[in-house]
Amino acid sequence: MPPRPRRPGTSRRPGAGGGPGKKKPAPGKPRAPKTTARSGAPKRAKVIQPPREDGERLQKVLAAAGIASRRECEEFIQEGRVTVDGVVVSELGARVDPFKQQIMFDGEALPRARKRYFALNKPEGVVCTARDPSGRPRVTDLLPPEIGRVFNVGRLDMASEGLILLTNDGELANRLTHPRYEVEKVYHVQVAGVPTQETLAELRRGVYLAEGKAHFVDAKVKGRKKNGSILELVLDEGRNREIRRVLARVGHKVQRLTRVAVGAVKLGQLPKGAYRELTPEEIKSLRSDRGGKKAESKEDEGRKAGRGRAPKRKSAAEKPAAAPKKAAPRPGSAAAGPRVIGGDDAPAEEKKTSRPKKAGFKKKVGPTKQQLAEKAGKKTAGLRAAAKKAAAKKEAAKKAKGKKAVKKSNAKNSAKGGRKR
């Protein structure tokens, strides 16, 4: 029987009419995995790379954890043996945060690095940057390499010096640098000239810069130099070269700038280029007390955020009834007890009269006006006599000097006359 003709615009389904086509699997039977053309191994699922612009390179984190060298860790990543937050990462260049993400190698979690906190006295001429193409010395180069990767919290420009914190704790670094936490930083600044009280008040009120108004929490003169003065400035924000620009705006050029405190951490007597590890008390203060400021109560924080409410005052009906006040007993009555003369409960008049006066007591009387005038006259007369005596002595010395000069001149003239003869 000849095949049935098709209508124009239609197509034959594969497998329809007994032709060649793929068979549907039986119900309940699992499908076979797809295989590649070159090998019979199952095809790997598509890897989703989590996008991340900050953090460290994955191979560097693996090498720092002691898995292998960085080159070998790159091979492990390409082989798909590393997962980040449960996702296989097989491409190089991925950046991760080892403190916030779970990194596993061959199914085992990497050991988390210990968080470190350091205070360093930055010398002048050192830059606060992670990479410097010019090859200038960095603050991280002043720490030994066995400490591991740390980064500076905030910055000091190349010409400034003083305290700078270094850590590998990104959360604390954000807390110390974000303006809303208002962490106070103290600077000692040597400037040209001596600012007046009006200038210091202007610095506290604020000075307008290109990006907005900048002000100091506190500004005062700490000392004076030959051609300038030393100011103590307190800031709770950090803009690029803020102190230098503000002081230049009010007419005082910065000659030297040193940071001496960040929150509760003080520079102290730390030598230039030296570092020390922060104490647990300092770390706790930076975390909980907003960098040295008094921590707010939960009620205040909730009220600022709009979630908390002030405690509701009790109505007059809810307040307990006050007990009636008892009248004070009259002095001398049985309820008041025996009266003691001159004691603590005695009236002020009785206390004054009960104290006997000492024998021979005389009230101290100051000198009269006449006595003061006589004393001043004697003093003036003594000064005049001393001045007269000094003038006479000076006159006598002057006469003696004149006689001596005349005698010397006569002797000199007589000597010349003898030579002529």
For each residue, the residues with C-beta under 8 A, 3 or more apart:
1:
2:
3: 17
4:
5:
6: 10 12
7: 10
8:
9:
10: 6 7
11:
12: 6 16 17 19
13: 16 21
14: 19 20 21 22
15: 19 20 21 22 23
16: 12 13 19 21
17: 3 12
18:
19: 12 14 15 16
20: 14 15
21: 13 14 15 16
22: 14 15
23: 15
24:
25: 29 30 31
26: 29
27:
28:
29: 25 26
30: 25
31: 25
32:
33: 42 43
34: 42 43
35: 39 40 41 42 43
36: 39 40 41 43
37:
38:
39: 35 36
40: 35 36
41: 35 36
42: 33 34 35
43: 33 34 35 36
44: 47 80
45:
46:
47: 44 80 87 88 89 90 91
48: 87
49: 87 89 91 94
50: 84 85 87 89 94
51:
52: 55 94 95 96 97
53: 95
54: 95 97
55: 52 95 96 97
56: 60 61 95 96 97 98 149
57: 60 61 93 94 95
58: 61 62 73 77 82 84 89 92 94 95 96 103
59: 62 63 70 73 74 77 92
60: 56 57 63 64 70
61: 56 57 58 64 65 96 98 103 110
62: 58 59 65 67 68 70 73 76 77 82 103 105 110
63: 59 60 66 67 68 69 70 73
64: 60 61 113 148 149
65: 61 62 110 111 113
66: 63
67: 62 63 72 73 76 105 110
68: 62 63 72 73 76
69: 63 72 73
70: 59 60 62 63 73 74
71: 74 75
72: 67 68 69 75 76
73: 58 59 62 63 67 68 69 70 76 77
74: 59 70 71 77 78 92
75: 71 72 78 79
76: 62 67 68 72 73 79 81 82 105
77: 58 59 62 73 74 80 81 82 89 90 91 92 94
78: 74 75 90 91 92
79: 75 76 90
80: 44 47 77 88 90
81: 76 77 105 106
82: 58 62 76 77 88 89 103 104 105
83: 86 87 88 89 103 104
84: 50 58 87 89 94 96 101 102 103
85: 50 101 102
86: 83 102
87: 47 48 49 50 83 84
88: 47 80 82 83
89: 47 49 50 58 77 82 83 84 94
90: 47 77 78 79 80
91: 47 49 77 78 94
92: 58 59 74 77 78
93: 57
94: 49 50 52 57 58 77 84 89 91
95: 52 53 54 55 56 57 58
96: 52 55 56 58 61 84 101 103
97: 52 54 55 56 100 101 170
98: 56 61 101 103 110 112 113
99: 112 113 115 168 169 170 171
100: 97 170
101: 84 85 96 97 98
102: 84 85 86 109
103: 58 61 62 82 83 84 96 98 109 110
104: 82 83 107 108 109 110
105: 62 67 76 81 82 108 110
106: 81
107: 104
108: 104 105
109: 102 103 104
110: 61 62 65 67 98 103 104 105
111: 65
112: 98 99
113: 64 65 98 99 148 168
114:
115: 99 167 168 169
116: 147 148 150 167 168 277
117: 165 166 167 169 172 277 278 282 283
118: 143 147 150 165 166 167 275 276 277 278
119: 163 164 165 166 265 267 270 275 276 277 278
120: 139 142 143 163 164 165 166 270 274 275
121: 161 162 163 267 270 271 272 273 274 275
122: 126 128 139 156 160 161 162 163 164 272
123: 126 161 272 273
124: 158 159 160 161
125: 136 137 158
126: 122 123 136 137 138 139 142 158
127: 132 136 137 138 139 158
128: 122 138 139 152 154 155 156 157 164
129: 132 138 155
130: 138 140 151
131:
132: 127 129 135 136 138
133:
134:
135: 132
136: 125 126 127 132 158
137: 125 126 127 141 142
138: 126 127 128 129 130 132 141 142
139: 120 122 126 127 128 142 152 164 166
140: 130 143 150 151 152 166
141: 137 138
142: 120 126 137 138 139 273 275
143: 118 120 140 147 150 166 275
144: 147
145:
146:
147: 116 118 143 144 150
148: 64 113 116 168
149: 56 64 168
150: 116 118 140 143 147 166 167 168
151: 130 140 166 167 168 173
152: 128 139 140 155 164 165 166
153: 164 165 166 167 172 173 176 177 262
154: 128 164 165 176 177 238 262
155: 128 129 152 164 238
156: 122 128 160 161 162 164 259
157: 128 160 241 244
158: 124 125 126 127 136
159: 124 257
160: 122 124 156 157 257 258 259
161: 121 122 123 124 156 256 257 258 259 272
162: 121 122 156 187 188 257 258 259 260 267
163: 119 120 121 122 259 260 261 262 265 266 267 270
164: 119 120 122 128 139 152 153 154 155 156 259 262
165: 117 118 119 120 152 153 154 176 262 265 278
166: 117 118 119 120 139 140 143 150 151 152 153 275
167: 115 116 117 118 150 151 153 172 173
168: 99 113 115 116 148 149 150 151
169: 99 115 117 172 173
170: 97 99 100 173 174
171: 99 174 175
172: 117 153 167 169 175 176 283 286 287
173: 151 153 167 169 170 176 177
174: 170 171 177 178
175: 171 172 178 181 183 286 287 291
176: 153 154 165 172 173 181 183 262 263 286 291
177: 153 154 173 174 183 238
178: 174 175 181
179: 182 236 237 238
180:
181: 175 176 178 290 291
182: 179 236 237 290 291 293
183: 175 176 177 236 262 263 286 290 291 292 293
184: 217 234 235 236 261 263 291 292 293
185: 234 235 236 238 259 261 262 263
186: 232 233 234 259 260 261
187: 162 232 233 234 235 243 257 258 259 260
188: 162 222 230 231 232 257 258 260
189: 230 231 232 233 243 247 254 256 257 258
190: 225 228 229 230 231 254 255 256 257
191: 195 228 229 230 231 247 252 253 254 255
192: 227 228 252 253 255
193: 228 229 251 252
194: 221 224 228 229
195: 191 199 200 203 221 229 231 250 252
196: 199 200
197: 200 201
198: 201 202
199: 195 196 202 203 250 251 252
200: 195 196 197 203 204 219 220 221
201: 197 198 204 205
202: 198 199 205 207 250
203: 195 199 200 207 215 216 219 233 246 250
204: 200 201 215 216 217 218 219
205: 201 202 215
206: 213 214 215
207: 202 203 213 214 215 246 249 250
208: 212 213 214
209: 212 213 214 239 242 245 246 249
210:
211: 239
212: 208 209
213: 206 207 208 209
214: 206 207 208 209 237 239 242 245 246
215: 203 204 205 206 207
216: 203 204 219 233 234 235 246
217: 184 204 234 235 236
218: 204 232 233 234
219: 200 203 204 216 231 232 233 234
220: 200 231 232
221: 194 195 200 224 229 230 231 232
222: 188 230 231 232
223: 229 230
224: 194 221 228 229 230
225: 190 228 229 230
226:
227: 192
228: 190 191 192 193 194 224 225 255
229: 190 191 193 194 195 221 223 224 225
230: 188 189 190 191 221 222 223 224 225
231: 188 189 190 191 195 219 220 221 222
232: 186 187 188 189 218 219 220 221 222
233: 186 187 189 203 216 218 219 243
234: 184 185 186 187 216 217 218 219
235: 184 185 187 216 217 238 242 243
236: 179 182 183 184 185 217
237: 179 182 214 242
238: 154 155 177 179 185 235 242
239: 209 211 214 242
240:
241: 157 244 245
242: 209 214 235 237 238 239 245 246
243: 187 189 233 235 246 247 254 257
244: 157 241 247 248 254 257
245: 209 214 241 242 248 249
246: 203 207 209 214 216 242 243 249 250
247: 189 191 243 244 250 252 253 254
248: 244 245 251 252 253 254
249: 207 209 245 246
250: 195 199 202 203 207 246 247
251: 193 199 248
252: 191 192 193 195 199 247 248
253: 191 192 247 248
254: 189 190 191 243 244 247 248 257
255: 190 191 192 228
256: 161 189 190
257: 159 160 161 162 187 188 189 190 243 244 254
258: 160 161 162 187 188 189 267
259: 156 160 161 162 163 164 185 186 187 262 267
260: 162 163 186 187 188 266 267
261: 163 184 185 186 265 266 267
262: 153 154 163 164 165 176 183 185 259 265 291
263: 176 183 184 185 285 286 289 290 291 292
264: 282 285 286 289 291 292
265: 119 163 165 261 262 278 282 286
266: 163 260 261
267: 119 121 162 163 258 259 260 261 270
268:
269:
270: 119 120 121 163 267 274 275 276
271: 121 274
272: 121 122 123 161
273: 121 123 142
274: 120 121 270 271
275: 118 119 120 121 142 143 166 270
276: 118 119 270
277: 116 117 118 119
278: 117 118 119 165 265 282 283 286
279: 282 283
280: 283 284
281: 284 285
282: 117 264 265 278 279 285 286
283: 117 172 278 279 280 286 287
284: 280 281 287 288 289
285: 263 264 281 282 288 289 291 292
286: 172 175 176 183 263 264 265 278 282 283 289 291
287: 172 175 283 284
288: 284 285 295
289: 263 264 284 285 286 292 293 294 295
290: 181 182 183 263 293 294 295
291: 175 176 181 182 183 184 262 263 264 285 286
292: 183 184 263 264 285 289
293: 182 183 184 289 290
294: 289 290
295: 288 289 290
296: 300 301 304
297: 300 301
298: 301 302 308
299: 302 303 308 310 311
300: 296 297 303 304 308
301: 296 297 298 304 305 308
302: 298 299 305 307 308 309
303: 299 300 306 307 308 309 310
304: 296 300 301
305: 301 302 308
306: 303
307: 302 303
308: 298 299 300 301 302 303 305
309: 302 303 312
310: 299 303
311: 299
312: 309
313:
314: 318 319
315: 318 319
316: 319
317:
318: 314 315
319: 314 315 316
320:
321:
322:
323:
324:
325:
326:
327:
328:
329: 333 335 336
330: 333 335 336
331: 336 339 345
332: 336 339
333: 329 330 336
334: 337
335: 329 330
336: 329 330 331 332 333 339
337: 334
338:
339: 331 332 336 345 346
340: 343 345 346
341: 346 350 354
342: 346 350 351 354
343: 340 346
344:
345: 331 339 340
346: 339 340 341 342 343 350 351 354
347: 350 351
348: 351 352
349: 352 353
350: 341 342 346 347 353 354
351: 342 346 347 348 354 355
352: 348 349 355
353: 349 350
354: 341 342 346 350 351
355: 351 352
356:
357: 361
358: 361
359:
360:
361: 357 358
362:
363:
364:
365:
366:
367: 371 372 375
368: 371 372
369: 372 373
370: 373 374
371: 367 368 374 375
372: 367 368 369 375 376
373: 369 370 376 377
374: 370 371 377 378
375: 367 371 372 378 379
376: 372 373 379 380
377: 373 374 380 381
378: 374 375 381 382
379: 375 376 382 383
380: 376 377 383 384
381: 377 378 384 385
382: 378 379 385 386
383: 379 380 386 387
384: 380 381 387 388
385: 381 382 388 389
386: 382 383 389 390
387: 383 384 390 391
388: 384 385 391 392
389: 385 386 392 393
390: 386 387 393 394
391: 387 388 394 395
392: 388 389 395 396
393: 389 390 396 397
394: 390 391 397 398
395: 391 392 398 399
396: 392 393 399 400
397: 393 394 400 401
398: 394 395 401 402
399: 395 396 402 403
400: 396 397 403 404
401: 397 398 404 405
402: 398 399 405 406
403: 399 400 406 407
404: 400 401 407 408
405: 401 402 408 409
406: 402 403 409 410
407: 403 404 410 411
408: 404 405 411 412
409: 405 406 412 413
410: 406 407 413 414
411: 407 408 414 415
412: 408 409 415 416
413: 409 410 416 417
414: 410 411 417 418
415: 411 412 418 419
416: 412 413 419 420
417: 413 414 420 421
418: 414 415 421
419: 415 416
420: 416 417
421: 417 418
